[in-house]
């Protein structure tokens, strides 16, 4: 086995997802000698190739498709609307390809050296890269950032079979729209694919072990999403386990247990029961790194127990979200550079599920705030009472604000609406600015926009929204 | 002429646009005995019936129409896309009707008495309402709020002729799409109608006396909008006067002068050269109110020189925008009630032009900041470098941030993008929170969303956006 020296670096980053590649760019900007190691033949990781981006491309497509099917009430007549599924996939792949090329360009621009192969830590300060041809390149480095991400969790009996039992990966490359689909798990991934394939005309059933869809989101928001999903014809079983998946005529029999005990037959079964951090084959045993339930333990500045070794993104026990990974990557690099940095306040981190309608939130849910014993007030406002949602024929959903009762500080904002993802950044700024309900209610919001619902929800905390 | 007493009130509001009706709701909520006077047979004013709302309904329709025409590249095949213009108008009217009914409901709910007729001030504390039947109702009141709005300004030779010379009113009720249209004035109104009728297939020419379209917006933003409009096939003449409009075969000859001196022939001519406050027949001569160039002079709490008499919205010399009128209405009413109130900071007031692509802004333009002698830094970021705009095939436009060079306080945010209006509320919160560039750059924005461009523009101020 040939070993070559790949050079000596200030920082080597293992993994080129939105944690790793963003960290690499920032490191390059700060003048650090930087290398990035990627096992795939292309940069971008799960987010770009198997996660956020292709999913959102399909979701956008599904959204537009439904808009077109309903365009008649707006006075736009169309005939023979037809989804050309191979073309849908081709468009999606084109978007990915362009974005992937963009990352390659950014690596060059920021003088980041790219190494293709499996990165492992031979010892602190030495990363080995095993290429496809088994050739090993050794990278000496002052600092290392682990950003190897996660992959779909699979329980025994649910393993992808190369046919109809699938994960997010296969769900993004299907050759045809499944006539029927069982989605196991009602987290963001499951709910997004359910939304896509329902829009495309599939019969979709969601099975969730916990008592609500999107278990991390506010209860009322989740309850209303469920209602709207059911209105779209999606069948939902919560508090329900998947007992077994058996091949059957035309697909699979999925036997349920718990609140629901029926057997659902479907062409495809999507397993979306969570993610597992990719920390197994990294050589962590050669370091002081502590791992708990697969996750690498870090401090507020993303440092592991091994000096000079950082971990960011899905491998650490913080929210498994691309933008969190990016922020952690920037934080780690700026700390390496010796800049004045601060730990991330994860309670001001937004989360968006891009199903139809979308769910977006930041801060505390009502339940979490009450569990902490906080004295809170809650304000809610439905979109249907405003002009813009009526103009756009998107009246479903509401905004919910959780605020401190005494001082009025806003603690959480939860939004259910077709365009919730576009609205939540305002709420993030509001939380970061420690704005009070009073100030938000008196902040001028442009008319007519969807954002007026946020202002009205603030008014609602004191019992007096204008348009209700 | 019969005179009847209509009762005695804490506050009488003249005009039921978004200034007046919102003020009335807030007054009712605060327990004030409230009356509202409206000359039309329906509540809502210009915004609802002749302005923001119907325009945005057509703009949304035009947007969706273009999306459908371009759906093929997303893998959605449609045949025979046809705009049924009477149906487009019918859908728009239905939206207005529902919203109008909503205002009526809100008046009842908040115990606001509605009087239909021309409201004038006979003397301070006495408002007379002249109904269609000439019957006069007298309202005694402790406080009066003038919220009579504005109407299209028309210069001699440009008067609407009931045929092809039109204002915003007629442009919203056309029986057919004009084959060709000259729009005089490139403010928000002109630019929005140009956008609508261009999407619908009309040949559109814009004529503007000043040197840029949207003269109040940032120069660079306006320049890029112009470029994109021209790419859409809209002809634009800036620095150009309209010398004359003469009836000609199939429409009108519009003779231009200035930078451009050609004669443009078009089926319709839309006059959108500004707005005139409706302050002429209000009986202001019976009060101490001061009027300058048609506008009622007020202090920071919307008080005129006459005690107990307030003015809000388009009749006062603040930005002529619906949401400003609403905020002023709430302010006036809360002051009447004796609540602790503060003057509006108009420099944190957002503005949105809903053309395609949209322009949205808040705070200082680069030019204005420099004129004030401020030491500033500017950061820009193009949407095309991000994932979400690529997914949505809406890559045009950019974000521009103007910030204080020394302390990094953000002074202005300017956005050009198809969905700029959805993005600007975050910027408003940022300005209100007096957030620094540093803080904004480190605020986690959900991925993938359009809002990432705002974060990147903050990074760009220090020369280091991530994705560029």
Interface residues (C-beta under 8 A of the other chain):
Chain A: X18 X22 X25 X26 X29 X47 X48 X52 X53 X56 X57 X60 X61 X64 X65 X67 X68 X71 X72 X73 X74 X75 X76 X77 X78 X79 X80 X81 X82 X83 X84 X85 X86 X87 X88 X89 X90 X91 X95 X98 X99 X102 X106 X321 X322 X323 X324 X326 X327 X330 X344 X348 X349 X350 X351 X352 X360 X385 X387 X388 X390 X391 X392 X419 X421 X422 X423 X424 X425 X426 X428 X429 X430 X432 X433 X434 X435 X439 X440 X442 X443 X444 X445 X446 X447 X448 X449 X450 X451 X454 X464 X466 X467
Chain B: X18 X22 X25 X26 X29 X47 X48 X52 X53 X56 X57 X60 X61 X64 X65 X67 X68 X71 X72 X73 X74 X75 X76 X77 X78 X79 X80 X81 X82 X83 X84 X85 X86 X87 X88 X89 X90 X91 X95 X98 X99 X102 X106 X321 X322 X323 X324 X326 X327 X330 X344 X348 X349 X350 X351 X352 X360 X385 X387 X388 X390 X391 X392 X419 X421 X422 X423 X424 X425 X426 X428 X429 X430 X432 X433 X434 X435 X439 X440 X442 X443 X444 X445 X446 X447 X448 X449 X450 X451 X454 X464 X466 X467
